[in-house]
Amino acid sequence: MEVFNDLFHFLSQRKKFWLAPIILILLLFGTLIVIGGGSAVAPFIYTLF
């Protein structure tokens, strides 16, 4: 959780709030890849794309 805390402080100090949606989308795709890689949910994720 320290990574997220540091990232939030970086975004707030440098006024780079436009990076927040990009980071959220990358995290979402990363979790989809991890979940869809080796589970029974994979066929349902692949039908979304």
PDB file of N, CA, C and O in Angstrom:
ATOM      1  N   MET A   1       0.821  -1.199   0.000  1.00  0.00           N
ATOM      2  CA  MET A   1       0.000   0.000   0.000  1.00  0.00           C
ATOM      3  C   MET A   1       0.861   1.258   0.000  1.00  0.00           C
ATOM      4  O   MET A   1       0.371   2.341  -0.320  1.00  0.00           O
ATOM      5  N   GLU A   2       2.121   1.129   0.350  1.00  0.00           N
ATOM      6  CA  GLU A   2       2.998   2.295   0.364  1.00  0.00           C
ATOM      7  C   GLU A   2       3.217   2.840  -1.051  1.00  0.00           C
ATOM      8  O   GLU A   2       3.417   4.041  -1.236  1.00  0.00           O
ATOM      9  N   VAL A   3       3.178   1.964  -2.026  1.00  0.00           N
ATOM     10  CA  VAL A   3       3.367   2.393  -3.417  1.00  0.00           C
ATOM     11  C   VAL A   3       2.224   3.319  -3.833  1.00  0.00           C
ATOM     12  O   VAL A   3       2.449   4.349  -4.468  1.00  0.00           O
ATOM     13  N   PHE A   4       1.004   2.945  -3.472  1.00  0.00           N
ATOM     14  CA  PHE A   4      -0.145   3.780  -3.823  1.00  0.00           C
ATOM     15  C   PHE A   4      -0.108   5.110  -3.091  1.00  0.00           C
ATOM     16  O   PHE A   4      -0.491   6.142  -3.643  1.00  0.00           O
ATOM     17  N   ASN A   5       0.354   5.085  -1.851  1.00  0.00           N
ATOM     18  CA  ASN A   5       0.484   6.314  -1.073  1.00  0.00           C
ATOM     19  C   ASN A   5       1.517   7.245  -1.716  1.00  0.00           C
ATOM     20  O   ASN A   5       1.277   8.444  -1.858  1.00  0.00           O
ATOM     21  N   ASP A   6       2.656   6.687  -2.099  1.00  0.00           N
ATOM     22  CA  ASP A   6       3.690   7.490  -2.752  1.00  0.00           C
ATOM     23  C   ASP A   6       3.207   8.033  -4.095  1.00  0.00           C
ATOM     24  O   ASP A   6       3.490   9.177  -4.450  1.00  0.00           O
ATOM     25  N   LEU A   7       2.486   7.212  -4.825  1.00  0.00           N
ATOM     26  CA  LEU A   7       1.959   7.651  -6.115  1.00  0.00           C
ATOM     27  C   LEU A   7       0.964   8.792  -5.943  1.00  0.00           C
ATOM     28  O   LEU A   7       0.975   9.749  -6.716  1.00  0.00           O
ATOM     29  N   PHE A   8       0.110   8.694  -4.938  1.00  0.00           N
ATOM     30  CA  PHE A   8      -0.851   9.765  -4.682  1.00  0.00           C
ATOM     31  C   PHE A   8      -0.143  11.062  -4.295  1.00  0.00           C
ATOM     32  O   PHE A   8      -0.531  12.139  -4.748  1.00  0.00           O
ATOM     33  N   HIS A   9       0.886  10.965  -3.466  1.00  0.00           N
ATOM     34  CA  HIS A   9       1.633  12.161  -3.082  1.00  0.00           C
ATOM     35  C   HIS A   9       2.362  12.770  -4.273  1.00  0.00           C
ATOM     36  O   HIS A   9       2.442  13.993  -4.393  1.00  0.00           O
ATOM     37  N   PHE A  10       2.891  11.928  -5.150  1.00  0.00           N
ATOM     38  CA  PHE A  10       3.556  12.428  -6.353  1.00  0.00           C
ATOM     39  C   PHE A  10       2.564  13.174  -7.236  1.00  0.00           C
ATOM     40  O   PHE A  10       2.863  14.262  -7.730  1.00  0.00           O
ATOM     41  N   LEU A  11       1.373  12.585  -7.438  1.00  0.00           N
ATOM     42  CA  LEU A  11       0.377  13.224  -8.287  1.00  0.00           C
ATOM     43  C   LEU A  11      -0.099  14.544  -7.689  1.00  0.00           C
ATOM     44  O   LEU A  11      -0.320  15.511  -8.418  1.00  0.00           O
ATOM     45  N   SER A  12      -0.256  14.591  -6.376  1.00  0.00           N
ATOM     46  CA  SER A  12      -0.754  15.822  -5.758  1.00  0.00           C
ATOM     47  C   SER A  12       0.309  16.912  -5.692  1.00  0.00           C
ATOM     48  O   SER A  12      -0.012  18.092  -5.838  1.00  0.00           O
ATOM     49  N   GLN A  13       1.563  16.541  -5.474  1.00  0.00           N
ATOM     50  CA  GLN A  13       2.613  17.557  -5.386  1.00  0.00           C
ATOM     51  C   GLN A  13       2.989  18.116  -6.748  1.00  0.00           C
ATOM     52  O   GLN A  13       3.249  19.312  -6.877  1.00  0.00           O
ATOM     53  N   ARG A  14       3.020  17.269  -7.760  1.00  0.00           N
ATOM     54  CA  ARG A  14       3.432  17.695  -9.098  1.00  0.00           C
ATOM     55  C   ARG A  14       2.267  18.191  -9.947  1.00  0.00           C
ATOM     56  O   ARG A  14       2.466  18.623 -11.083  1.00  0.00           O
ATOM     57  N   LYS A  15       1.044  18.130  -9.397  1.00  0.00           N
ATOM     58  CA  LYS A  15      -0.172  18.554 -10.102  1.00  0.00           C
ATOM     59  C   LYS A  15      -0.342  17.797 -11.421  1.00  0.00           C
ATOM     60  O   LYS A  15      -0.679  18.380 -12.451  1.00  0.00           O
ATOM     61  N   LYS A  16      -0.100  16.484 -11.364  1.00  0.00           N
ATOM     62  CA  LYS A  16      -0.227  15.625 -12.546  1.00  0.00           C
ATOM     63  C   LYS A  16      -1.488  14.767 -12.422  1.00  0.00           C
ATOM     64  O   LYS A  16      -1.427  13.544 -12.542  1.00  0.00           O
ATOM     65  N   PHE A  17      -2.611  15.405 -12.186  1.00  0.00           N
ATOM     66  CA  PHE A  17      -3.843  14.658 -11.984  1.00  0.00           C
ATOM     67  C   PHE A  17      -4.337  13.998 -13.262  1.00  0.00           C
ATOM     68  O   PHE A  17      -5.177  13.101 -13.198  1.00  0.00           O
ATOM     69  N   TRP A  18      -3.843  14.412 -14.414  1.00  0.00           N
ATOM     70  CA  TRP A  18      -4.250  13.796 -15.672  1.00  0.00           C
ATOM     71  C   TRP A  18      -3.679  12.392 -15.807  1.00  0.00           C
ATOM     72  O   TRP A  18      -4.130  11.625 -16.658  1.00  0.00           O
ATOM     73  N   LEU A  19      -2.684  12.036 -14.975  1.00  0.00           N
ATOM     74  CA  LEU A  19      -2.129  10.684 -15.005  1.00  0.00           C
ATOM     75  C   LEU A  19      -3.010   9.668 -14.278  1.00  0.00           C
ATOM     76  O   LEU A  19      -2.889   8.466 -14.512  1.00  0.00           O
ATOM     77  N   ALA A  20      -3.881  10.135 -13.413  1.00  0.00           N
ATOM     78  CA  ALA A  20      -4.700   9.225 -12.603  1.00  0.00           C
ATOM     79  C   ALA A  20      -5.586   8.313 -13.454  1.00  0.00           C
ATOM     80  O   ALA A  20      -5.608   7.110 -13.192  1.00  0.00           O
ATOM     81  N   PRO A  21      -6.318   8.812 -14.458  1.00  0.00           N
ATOM     82  CA  PRO A  21      -7.134   7.883 -15.267  1.00  0.00           C
ATOM     83  C   PRO A  21      -6.295   6.869 -16.031  1.00  0.00           C
ATOM     84  O   PRO A  21      -6.715   5.724 -16.198  1.00  0.00           O
ATOM     85  N   ILE A  22      -5.124   7.267 -16.494  1.00  0.00           N
ATOM     86  CA  ILE A  22      -4.252   6.346 -17.219  1.00  0.00           C
ATOM     87  C   ILE A  22      -3.799   5.222 -16.289  1.00  0.00           C
ATOM     88  O   ILE A  22      -3.800   4.053 -16.675  1.00  0.00           O
ATOM     89  N   ILE A  23      -3.416   5.574 -15.079  1.00  0.00           N
ATOM     90  CA  ILE A  23      -2.969   4.570 -14.117  1.00  0.00           C
ATOM     91  C   ILE A  23      -4.105   3.630 -13.746  1.00  0.00           C
ATOM     92  O   ILE A  23      -3.895   2.424 -13.622  1.00  0.00           O
ATOM     93  N   LEU A  24      -5.310   4.171 -13.567  1.00  0.00           N
ATOM     94  CA  LEU A  24      -6.454   3.328 -13.224  1.00  0.00           C
ATOM     95  C   LEU A  24      -6.782   2.342 -14.341  1.00  0.00           C
ATOM     96  O   LEU A  24      -7.081   1.179 -14.073  1.00  0.00           O
ATOM     97  N   ILE A  25      -6.728   2.799 -15.581  1.00  0.00           N
ATOM     98  CA  ILE A  25      -7.017   1.914 -16.708  1.00  0.00           C
ATOM     99  C   ILE A  25      -5.955   0.822 -16.809  1.00  0.00           C
ATOM    100  O   ILE A  25      -6.284  -0.336 -17.067  1.00  0.00           O
ATOM    101  N   LEU A  26      -4.693   1.174 -16.610  1.00  0.00           N
ATOM    102  CA  LEU A  26      -3.630   0.171 -16.647  1.00  0.00           C
ATOM    103  C   LEU A  26      -3.797  -0.855 -15.530  1.00  0.00           C
ATOM    104  O   LEU A  26      -3.572  -2.046 -15.747  1.00  0.00           O
ATOM    105  N   LEU A  27      -4.188  -0.410 -14.345  1.00  0.00           N
ATOM    106  CA  LEU A  27      -4.438  -1.347 -13.250  1.00  0.00           C
ATOM    107  C   LEU A  27      -5.619  -2.266 -13.548  1.00  0.00           C
ATOM    108  O   LEU A  27      -5.589  -3.451 -13.217  1.00  0.00           O
ATOM    109  N   LEU A  28      -6.657  -1.715 -14.175  1.00  0.00           N
ATOM    110  CA  LEU A  28      -7.822  -2.520 -14.530  1.00  0.00           C
ATOM    111  C   LEU A  28      -7.450  -3.595 -15.542  1.00  0.00           C
ATOM    112  O   LEU A  28      -7.831  -4.755 -15.383  1.00  0.00           O
ATOM    113  N   PHE A  29      -6.714  -3.220 -16.576  1.00  0.00           N
ATOM    114  CA  PHE A  29      -6.291  -4.208 -17.565  1.00  0.00           C
ATOM    115  C   PHE A  29      -5.345  -5.236 -16.955  1.00  0.00           C
ATOM    116  O   PHE A  29      -5.399  -6.413 -17.313  1.00  0.00           O
ATOM    117  N   GLY A  30      -4.497  -4.815 -16.059  1.00  0.00           N
ATOM    118  CA  GLY A  30      -3.591  -5.751 -15.397  1.00  0.00           C
ATOM    119  C   GLY A  30      -4.334  -6.784 -14.583  1.00  0.00           C
ATOM    120  O   GLY A  30      -4.001  -7.968 -14.626  1.00  0.00           O
ATOM    121  N   THR A  31      -5.344  -6.346 -13.835  1.00  0.00           N
ATOM    122  CA  THR A  31      -6.127  -7.304 -13.052  1.00  0.00           C
ATOM    123  C   THR A  31      -6.930  -8.230 -13.961  1.00  0.00           C
ATOM    124  O   THR A  31      -7.097  -9.407 -13.644  1.00  0.00           O
ATOM    125  N   LEU A  32      -7.430  -7.715 -15.088  1.00  0.00           N
ATOM    126  CA  LEU A  32      -8.135  -8.585 -16.024  1.00  0.00           C
ATOM    127  C   LEU A  32      -7.215  -9.659 -16.587  1.00  0.00           C
ATOM    128  O   LEU A  32      -7.629 -10.806 -16.755  1.00  0.00           O
ATOM    129  N   ILE A  33      -5.975  -9.298 -16.879  1.00  0.00           N
ATOM    130  CA  ILE A  33      -5.020 -10.269 -17.411  1.00  0.00           C
ATOM    131  C   ILE A  33      -4.685 -11.312 -16.349  1.00  0.00           C
ATOM    132  O   ILE A  33      -4.612 -12.502 -16.655  1.00  0.00           O
ATOM    133  N   VAL A  34      -4.482 -10.885 -15.120  1.00  0.00           N
ATOM    134  CA  VAL A  34      -4.143 -11.828 -14.049  1.00  0.00           C
ATOM    135  C   VAL A  34      -5.313 -12.760 -13.763  1.00  0.00           C
ATOM    136  O   VAL A  34      -5.126 -13.967 -13.608  1.00  0.00           O
ATOM    137  N   ILE A  35      -6.508 -12.207 -13.694  1.00  0.00           N
ATOM    138  CA  ILE A  35      -7.683 -13.040 -13.409  1.00  0.00           C
ATOM    139  C   ILE A  35      -8.002 -13.948 -14.591  1.00  0.00           C
ATOM    140  O   ILE A  35      -8.320 -15.123 -14.408  1.00  0.00           O
ATOM    141  N   GLY A  36      -7.917 -13.409 -15.788  1.00  0.00           N
ATOM    142  CA  GLY A  36      -8.282 -14.178 -16.969  1.00  0.00           C
ATOM    143  C   GLY A  36      -7.241 -15.175 -17.415  1.00  0.00           C
ATOM    144  O   GLY A  36      -7.534 -16.029 -18.252  1.00  0.00           O
ATOM    145  N   GLY A  37      -6.056 -15.099 -16.896  1.00  0.00           N
ATOM    146  CA  GLY A  37      -4.990 -15.984 -17.333  1.00  0.00           C
ATOM    147  C   GLY A  37      -5.159 -17.423 -16.913  1.00  0.00           C
ATOM    148  O   GLY A  37      -4.859 -18.328 -17.693  1.00  0.00           O
ATOM    149  N   GLY A  38      -5.618 -17.657 -15.737  1.00  0.00           N
ATOM    150  CA  GLY A  38      -5.665 -19.033 -15.273  1.00  0.00           C
ATOM    151  C   GLY A  38      -6.882 -19.376 -14.457  1.00  0.00           C
ATOM    152  O   GLY A  38      -6.779 -20.124 -13.485  1.00  0.00           O
ATOM    153  N   SER A  39      -8.015 -18.860 -14.815  1.00  0.00           N
ATOM    154  CA  SER A  39      -9.200 -19.162 -14.019  1.00  0.00           C
ATOM    155  C   SER A  39     -10.348 -19.589 -14.926  1.00  0.00           C
ATOM    156  O   SER A  39     -10.235 -19.561 -16.151  1.00  0.00           O
ATOM    157  N   ALA A  40     -11.430 -19.977 -14.313  1.00  0.00           N
ATOM    158  CA  ALA A  40     -12.617 -20.387 -15.066  1.00  0.00           C
ATOM    159  C   ALA A  40     -13.382 -19.194 -15.607  1.00  0.00           C
ATOM    160  O   ALA A  40     -14.322 -19.362 -16.384  1.00  0.00           O
ATOM    161  N   VAL A  41     -12.996 -17.999 -15.211  1.00  0.00           N
ATOM    162  CA  VAL A  41     -13.656 -16.782 -15.661  1.00  0.00           C
ATOM    163  C   VAL A  41     -13.129 -16.341 -17.040  1.00  0.00           C
ATOM    164  O   VAL A  41     -13.724 -15.477 -17.684  1.00  0.00           O
ATOM    165  N   ALA A  42     -12.036 -16.924 -17.476  1.00  0.00           N
ATOM    166  CA  ALA A  42     -11.365 -16.502 -18.696  1.00  0.00           C
ATOM    167  C   ALA A  42     -12.276 -16.474 -19.926  1.00  0.00           C
ATOM    168  O   ALA A  42     -12.227 -15.493 -20.668  1.00  0.00           O
ATOM    169  N   PRO A  43     -13.098 -17.486 -20.185  1.00  0.00           N
ATOM    170  CA  PRO A  43     -13.963 -17.407 -21.375  1.00  0.00           C
ATOM    171  C   PRO A  43     -14.930 -16.237 -21.354  1.00  0.00           C
ATOM    172  O   PRO A  43     -15.275 -15.690 -22.402  1.00  0.00           O
ATOM    173  N   PHE A  44     -15.359 -15.858 -20.180  1.00  0.00           N
ATOM    174  CA  PHE A  44     -16.292 -14.733 -20.084  1.00  0.00           C
ATOM    175  C   PHE A  44     -15.591 -13.400 -20.297  1.00  0.00           C
ATOM    176  O   PHE A  44     -16.183 -12.472 -20.848  1.00  0.00           O
ATOM    177  N   ILE A  45     -14.347 -13.296 -19.871  1.00  0.00           N
ATOM    178  CA  ILE A  45     -13.567 -12.071 -20.088  1.00  0.00           C
ATOM    179  C   ILE A  45     -13.241 -11.913 -21.559  1.00  0.00           C
ATOM    180  O   ILE A  45     -13.271 -10.802 -22.088  1.00  0.00           O
ATOM    181  N   TYR A  46     -12.927 -13.018 -22.227  1.00  0.00           N
ATOM    182  CA  TYR A  46     -12.554 -12.944 -23.639  1.00  0.00           C
ATOM    183  C   TYR A  46     -13.748 -12.538 -24.502  1.00  0.00           C
ATOM    184  O   TYR A  46     -13.561 -11.957 -25.571  1.00  0.00           O
ATOM    185  N   THR A  47     -14.952 -12.828 -24.065  1.00  0.00           N
ATOM    186  CA  THR A  47     -16.127 -12.428 -24.864  1.00  0.00           C
ATOM    187  C   THR A  47     -16.378 -10.923 -24.774  1.00  0.00           C
ATOM    188  O   THR A  47     -17.074 -10.366 -25.622  1.00  0.00           O
ATOM    189  N   LEU A  48     -15.819 -10.256 -23.756  1.00  0.00           N
ATOM    190  CA  LEU A  48     -15.990  -8.810 -23.659  1.00  0.00           C
ATOM    191  C   LEU A  48     -15.222  -8.086 -24.749  1.00  0.00           C
ATOM    192  O   LEU A  48     -15.626  -7.006 -25.181  1.00  0.00           O
ATOM    193  N   PHE A  49     -14.126  -8.665 -25.194  1.00  0.00           N
ATOM    194  CA  PHE A  49     -13.300  -8.027 -26.195  1.00  0.00           C
ATOM    195  C   PHE A  49     -13.467  -8.735 -27.503  1.00  0.00           C
ATOM    196  O   PHE A  49     -12.848  -8.351 -28.496  1.00  0.00           O
TER     197      PHE A  49
END
